[in-house]
Amino acid sequence: MTIVPLNEMPHEEQIALTRAVMAILDSWGLSSVQQIAVLNLPQGTPLRAMRRYRENTPFPDSPAVLERLDHIIGIADALRTTYPHNPAMGVLWLQQLNRRFQERPPLAIIVENGLQGLLQVRMHLDCSYDWHLDSN
């Protein structure tokens, strides 16, 4: 899945995408400071901006933010298909220690390693995405 640039989407779709991603990050239990870092929002983004993103302001249209949105949605989708009968299990999986990540929770990998952490977790969860990278 590749997200089209926000400026190519109707405004309503931009807002819907922003709200959906904010709901994902909120469900993962990330603080506003962590969300700003994971999304790679511009330096100095005020914490109050996170409330606006939950309501009616779309994310900035930057390649760095779009790439992260793609990975966040990919991770959420992989968790949904891995745990189709219990969405809470996906959040639990993100918070539990994992051998693949040197006995650290995948969510810590995402928060601490930014884009690389998102990529690591997505590749672990979504083998089709990993295969896609290997074929390029």
C-alpha positions in Angstrom: 0.0 0.0 0.0 1.3 3.4 -0.9 -0.5 6.6 0.3 -1.0 9.2 -2.4 0.3 12.7 -1.5 -2.2 14.4 0.8 -2.5 17.4 -1.6 -3.8 15.0 -4.2 -6.6 13.8 -1.9 -9.9 15.7 -1.3 -9.8 17.6 2.0 -12.3 15.3 3.6 -10.1 12.2 2.8 -7.1 14.0 4.2 -9.0 14.6 7.5 -10.3 11.0 7.5 -6.8 9.6 7.0 -5.4 11.8 9.8 -8.1 10.8 12.2 -7.6 7.1 11.4 -3.9 7.3 12.0 -4.4 9.3 15.2 -6.9 6.6 16.4 -4.2 3.9 15.7 -1.5 5.8 17.6 -3.9 6.5 20.5 -4.9 2.8 20.6 -1.2 1.9 20.8 -0.9 4.1 23.9 1.6 6.6 22.6 1.8 10.0 24.3 1.5 13.1 22.2 5.3 13.6 22.4 5.9 10.1 21.1 3.3 10.5 18.4 5.0 13.7 17.2 8.3 11.8 17.0 6.9 8.7 15.3 5.1 10.8 12.7 8.2 12.9 12.2 6.1 16.1 12.4 8.0 19.4 12.0 10.3 20.5 14.7 8.5 22.5 17.3 5.0 21.0 16.7 3.0 22.1 19.7 1.3 19.4 21.7 -2.0 21.1 21.2 -1.7 20.4 17.4 -2.3 16.7 18.2 -5.8 17.6 19.3 -6.4 19.4 16.1 -5.3 16.3 14.1 -7.9 14.2 16.0 -10.6 16.7 15.0 -10.3 18.5 11.6 -6.7 19.3 10.6 -4.9 17.1 8.1 -1.3 16.1 8.6 1.4 18.1 6.8 1.9 17.0 3.3 5.6 15.9 3.4 7.2 12.8 2.1 8.7 11.9 5.5 5.2 12.0 7.2 3.6 10.1 4.3 6.1 7.3 4.5 5.5 6.9 8.2 1.7 7.0 7.7 2.1 4.1 5.2 4.1 2.1 7.7 1.7 2.8 10.6 -1.3 1.8 8.5 0.6 -1.3 7.3 1.4 -2.3 10.9 -2.2 -1.8 12.0 -3.5 -3.8 9.1 -1.0 -6.7 9.8 -2.1 -6.7 13.4 -5.7 -6.8 12.4 -5.2 -9.8 10.1 -3.0 -11.5 12.7 -5.6 -11.1 15.4 -8.9 -10.8 13.6 -11.1 -11.9 16.5 -9.5 -9.7 19.2 -8.1 -6.3 18.3 -6.8 -5.8 21.8 -4.3 -8.6 21.1 -2.5 -6.5 18.5 -1.9 -3.7 21.1 -0.8 -6.4 23.6 1.7 -7.8 21.1 3.1 -4.3 20.5 3.7 -3.9 24.3 5.2 -7.4 25.1 8.8 -8.2 25.0 9.8 -9.9 21.8 12.9 -12.0 21.0 13.1 -10.6 17.5 13.7 -7.2 19.0 16.3 -8.2 21.6 13.7 -8.8 24.3 12.2 -5.3 23.8 8.6 -4.5 23.0 8.0 -3.6 19.3 6.4 -0.4 20.4 9.7 0.7 22.0 11.5 -0.1 18.8 9.0 2.1 16.9 9.3 5.0 19.4 13.1 4.9 19.8 14.1 4.1 16.2 11.5 6.2 14.2 11.3 5.3 10.6 13.7 2.4 10.9 11.7 1.0 13.9 8.4 1.3 11.9 10.1 -0.6 9.1 11.5 -3.3 11.4 8.2 -4.0 13.0 6.3 -3.9 9.7 8.7 -6.3 8.1 8.3 -8.7 11.1 4.5 -8.6 10.9 3.9 -8.5 7.2 5.9 -11.0 5.3 4.4 -9.8 2.0 5.8 -6.4 2.6 9.2 -7.9 3.4 9.0 -9.9 0.1 8.1 -6.8 -1.8 11.3 -5.1 -0.5 13.4 -8.1 -1.4 12.1 -8.2 -5.0 13.1 -4.5 -5.6 
